[in-house]
Amino acid sequence: MITLQQWRDCEGQSFTLPDGNTLVLESVSMPVAPDGWECFSLLFAAPCDLEQGMRTLRHPTLGEEAVFLVPLGPFGATDGTQRFEAVFNRQVASP
């Protein structure tokens, strides 16, 4: 499992889908999370349309990770770029 810090370290980097399409991690957002939880979302941009669903993302350093991507639309882009979001709400281990 890729950690929150690893995702943050990859902002601006590319992730590849099995079909060869590439998504760029534009941002990592972290709302306030209750104690014992790690909550964050990832915003990706890609020049392709994808259906909502599980996708395997490949990164040269982090390897592969399956994430559930939700299409958000172009966000005003006129060049065909689409935005996708992955939301994580996971319980963290107690110290």
Residue pairs with C-beta under 8 A, 6 or more apart in sequence:
1 65
2 62
2 65
4 28
4 30
4 38
4 40
4 88
6 62
7 25
7 28
7 40
7 42
8 28
10 25
10 59
10 61
10 62
11 25
11 26
11 27
11 28
12 24
12 25
12 26
13 24
13 25
13 59
14 22
14 23
14 24
14 25
14 59
15 22
15 23
15 24
15 25
15 44
15 57
15 58
15 59
16 22
16 23
16 57
16 58
16 59
17 23
17 50
17 55
17 56
17 57
17 58
18 56
18 58
21 46
21 47
21 48
21 50
22 46
23 44
23 45
23 46
23 57
23 84
24 44
24 45
24 46
25 42
25 43
25 44
26 43
26 44
26 45
26 83
27 42
27 43
28 40
28 41
28 42
28 43
29 40
29 41
29 42
29 43
30 39
30 40
31 39
31 40
31 41
32 39
33 39
33 89
36 91
36 92
36 94
37 89
37 90
37 91
37 92
38 88
38 89
38 90
38 91
38 92
39 88
39 89
39 90
40 87
40 88
41 85
41 86
41 87
41 88
42 67
42 85
42 86
42 87
42 88
43 72
43 83
43 84
43 85
44 69
44 83
44 84
44 85
44 86
45 77
45 81
45 82
45 83
45 84
46 81
46 82
46 84
47 79
47 80
47 81
47 82
48 82
49 71
49 82
50 69
50 71
50 82
50 84
51 71
52 68
52 69
52 70
52 71
53 68
53 69
54 66
54 67
54 68
54 69
55 66
55 67
55 68
55 69
56 64
56 65
56 66
57 64
57 65
57 66
57 67
58 64
59 65
67 86
68 86
68 87
69 84
69 85
69 86
70 84
70 85
70 86
70 87
71 82
71 83
71 84
72 82
72 83
72 84
72 85
73 82
73 83
74 80
74 81
74 82
74 83
75 83
77 83
